[in-house]
Amino acid sequence: MRTAAASLMAMATMATSVSAHAWMHGVWVNGVDQGDGRKEYIRTPENNSPVKDLSSPALACNVNGGKEAPEFVKAAAGDKLSFEWFHDNRNDDIIDGSHKGPVITYIAEYTSGDGTGAIWTKIAEDGFDGTQWAVDKLKANKGLADFTLPASLAAGQYLIRQEIIAHHESEVAFNVNPARGAQFYPSCVQVEVSGSGTAVPDQAFDFNTGYTYADKGIVGVNLYGAISSYEIPGPEVWTGTGGGAAPAPKPTTSAAAPAAPTTTAAAAPVATTPAAGGEAPTPIFSSVPSAPTTTLATVIAPAPTASSAAPAVPTASAPATPPSQCRRRRSLKAKRAKLAAAKKAARRAQL
């Protein structure tokens, strides 16, 4: 009888543990529902099971973290975002009340990878205020965890990662007892941010090395004893003053136009020699060459550089001037006069 009762209790505990899990449904921007984001703009795992192994790649963006979603949530720097969590169905109990712990939000420049590596920056956190846990507030707010995008955030595409850490089994580390340990529920959302900010997240936090079994906010948290304070794991919340280059946009299938070539000197004018019997073409004068196009037919000589002299402009020698008609007539008349004089002299000689 006692064995049967113990078995039933164990089964009930297991069922409660499984049914208590949570995952993300969608995003709200300034109070406007962006729709069901599962596998649309959220990199959604196959189930709502937690991650417990701090060395697992799934700690970053959960299972399927490297599977890109087709869409992005559109928001502006300074907007209020609300990530909506649920248990089995939207607006249900969200997560079991025993799964108390913090809600922490990170951001990274967009990557098609699984989120592993030193790419993350913390932008929001909520832990224990002395009387209430962040998970309690999440449940009271119908599964919505609110935070504000830094107003100084540079425009670009990002991954925003939000996690719930459940501490109902955190009195022992997972690497000591794999049946227990802190439970992590991470979820990564693809967000495209607009605005004129210039700050780029720069904390370069890596979950697999930054979270350790020595962290007081991960191991040794006993919800069943007296708790007066709680140390949230991870770095401090980013101030929004990071510099650097803005995130590169996600590559598209359209090719970029070729850049126009540059030159350090103006090109010399190029003249063409007229063809025999034809009209001389208009000389082509080139300054800074424009970007190449597919319709360009005339080859333009390159501009001279410091190591080469400009090509000489070829010239055509002028043809000799032909004799005029007047000179021809005068010459013929003189020949005729000489011939007449010769004939006259011959007749005189005969007489």
LINDAMO-V730170 format. One record per residue. RES is the residue in one letter. PHI is phi as a letter, one per 20 degrees, with the letter a starting at -180 (999 if undefined). OMEGA is omega in whole degrees, 0 to 359 (999 if undefined). D_LAST is the distance of its C-alpha to the last C-alpha in whole Angstrom. Layout:
{{RES:PHI:OMEGA:D_LAST} {RES:PHI:OMEGA:D_LAST}}
This chain:
{{M:999:180:179} {R:f:179:178} {T:f:178:175} {A:f:179:174} {A:f:179:174} {A:f:179:172} {S:f:179:170} {L:f:179:169} {M:f:179:169} {A:f:179:166} {M:f:179:164} {A:f:178:165} {T:f:179:163} {M:f:180:160} {A:f:179:160} {T:f:181:160} {S:f:181:158} {V:f:185:155} {S:f:185:155} {A:e:187:155} {H:f:183:151} {A:b:172:149} {W:b:190:145} {M:e:180:142} {H:e:185:141} {G:a:185:139} {V:c:172:138} {W:d:178:138} {V:d:183:135} {N:l:177:137} {G:n:181:140} {V:d:181:137} {D:f:179:138} {Q:e:176:135} {G:n:180:136} {D:f:185:137} {G:e:183:136} {R:f:181:137} {K:m:174:134} {E:d:173:132} {Y:c:175:131} {I:d:174:134} {R:e:192:134} {T:e:175:137} {P:f:182:140} {E:f:178:141} {N:b:184:145} {N:d:178:146} {S:f:181:148} {P:e:171:148} {V:d:182:146} {K:c:182:149} {D:e:183:147} {L:f:178:145} {S:e:183:143} {S:f:174:142} {P:g:181:138} {A:f:179:140} {L:f:181:141} {A:f:184:138} {C:c:178:137} {N:m:176:140} {V:f:185:139} {N:m:181:136} {G:f:179:134} {G:e:180:131} {K:e:184:130} {E:f:172:128} {A:e:185:129} {P:f:187:126} {E:c:175:127} {F:c:169:127} {V:f:179:130} {K:e:180:128} {A:b:178:129} {A:d:175:128} {A:g:183:129} {G:n:179:133} {D:f:173:134} {K:e:177:137} {L:d:177:137} {S:c:177:141} {F:e:186:141} {E:e:180:143} {W:d:177:145} {F:b:183:148} {H:e:174:150} {D:d:182:150} {N:c:181:149} {R:g:178:147} {N:m:174:150} {D:e:183:153} {D:f:174:155} {I:m:180:151} {I:a:181:153} {D:g:182:157} {G:f:179:159} {S:f:185:160} {H:e:184:156} {K:f:180:156} {G:r:183:153} {P:e:169:150} {V:c:187:147} {I:c:184:144} {T:c:179:140} {Y:c:177:137} {I:c:176:133} {A:b:172:130} {E:g:188:127} {Y:g:175:126} {T:b:175:126} {S:e:180:126} {G:f:186:128} {D:e:177:132} {G:n:178:133} {T:f:179:134} {G:o:184:133} {A:e:185:133} {I:c:193:131} {W:d:177:134} {T:c:181:135} {K:e:180:138} {I:d:178:138} {A:a:176:141} {E:b:175:145} {D:b:184:148} {G:d:182:151} {F:c:183:155} {D:e:181:156} {G:o:179:160} {T:c:187:161} {Q:c:176:158} {W:e:178:155} {A:g:179:152} {V:f:177:153} {D:f:178:155} {K:f:179:153} {L:f:180:151} {K:f:180:153} {A:f:182:154} {N:e:177:151} {K:l:175:150} {G:n:182:148} {L:e:174:146} {A:d:187:145} {D:e:170:143} {F:b:181:141} {T:d:175:138} {L:f:177:134} {P:g:182:133} {A:f:182:131} {S:e:185:129} {L:f:179:128} {A:f:178:125} {A:f:179:123} {G:q:180:123} {Q:d:186:124} {Y:c:162:128} {L:d:175:131} {I:d:184:134} {R:d:175:137} {Q:c:181:141} {E:c:167:144} {I:d:172:147} {I:d:180:150} {A:e:188:153} {H:d:183:156} {H:f:177:159} {E:c:188:158} {S:e:179:157} {E:f:178:160} {V:c:179:159} {A:f:179:155} {F:f:182:153} {N:f:175:153} {V:e:179:156} {N:c:182:158} {P:f:177:155} {A:f:180:157} {R:c:182:157} {G:o:179:155} {A:f:179:153} {Q:d:180:151} {F:d:177:147} {Y:c:180:146} {P:e:175:142} {S:b:184:139} {C:d:184:136} {V:d:177:134} {Q:e:184:130} {V:c:174:129} {E:d:186:126} {V:d:175:126} {S:d:179:124} {G:p:183:124} {S:d:180:122} {G:f:181:125} {T:c:184:124} {A:f:180:127} {V:d:179:127} {P:g:190:130} {D:c:181:130} {Q:f:177:134} {A:l:180:133} {F:e:180:136} {D:d:184:137} {F:f:184:140} {N:f:176:140} {T:d:182:140} {G:e:174:141} {Y:e:180:145} {T:c:178:147} {Y:f:175:151} {A:e:181:152} {D:f:179:151} {K:f:179:154} {G:e:180:152} {I:d:183:152} {V:c:177:155} {G:n:177:158} {V:e:182:158} {N:d:182:162} {L:f:186:162} {Y:e:174:166} {G:d:180:167} {A:f:179:166} {I:c:179:163} {S:d:180:162} {S:b:181:158} {Y:b:180:155} {E:e:182:152} {I:f:181:149} {P:f:178:147} {G:n:181:144} {P:f:174:142} {E:f:177:142} {V:f:181:140} {W:f:181:137} {T:e:180:136} {G:n:182:133} {T:d:180:131} {G:f:178:129} {G:d:178:125} {G:o:182:122} {A:f:177:120} {A:f:180:121} {P:g:177:122} {A:f:177:119} {P:f:178:118} {K:f:181:119} {P:g:177:116} {T:d:182:114} {T:e:180:112} {S:e:182:109} {A:e:179:107} {A:f:178:106} {A:f:181:102} {P:f:181:100} {A:f:179:100} {A:f:179:97} {P:f:180:95} {T:d:180:96} {T:b:180:93} {T:d:179:93} {A:b:178:89} {A:f:180:87} {A:f:177:84} {A:f:178:81} {P:f:181:78} {V:d:179:77} {A:d:178:73} {T:d:179:71} {T:e:183:67} {P:f:177:66} {A:f:182:64} {A:f:176:61} {G:m:182:60} {G:d:180:63} {E:e:181:65} {A:f:179:67} {P:f:178:71} {T:f:180:73} {P:f:178:74} {I:d:180:78} {F:d:185:80} {S:d:171:83} {S:d:175:86} {V:f:183:90} {P:f:179:89} {S:e:179:92} {A:f:181:94} {P:f:176:92} {T:c:182:92} {T:f:183:92} {T:d:182:89} {L:f:183:87} {A:d:184:83} {T:e:178:81} {V:e:182:82} {I:d:181:83} {A:f:181:82} {P:f:180:85} {A:f:178:86} {P:f:177:85} {T:d:182:88} {A:f:184:89} {S:e:181:88} {S:c:180:85} {A:e:178:82} {A:f:180:81} {P:f:180:78} {A:f:179:74} {V:e:181:72} {P:f:178:69} {T:c:179:66} {A:d:178:63} {S:f:183:59} {A:f:179:57} {P:f:179:54} {A:f:181:50} {T:f:182:49} {P:f:178:46} {P:g:180:42} {S:e:180:42} {Q:f:181:40} {C:f:180:38} {R:f:179:37} {R:f:181:36} {R:f:180:34} {R:f:180:32} {S:f:180:31} {L:f:180:30} {K:f:180:28} {A:f:179:26} {K:f:180:25} {R:f:180:23} {A:f:179:22} {K:f:181:21} {L:f:179:19} {A:f:180:17} {A:f:180:16} {A:f:179:15} {K:f:181:13} {K:f:179:11} {A:f:180:10} {A:f:180:9} {R:f:180:7} {R:f:181:5} {A:f:180:5} {Q:f:181:4} {L:f:999:0}}
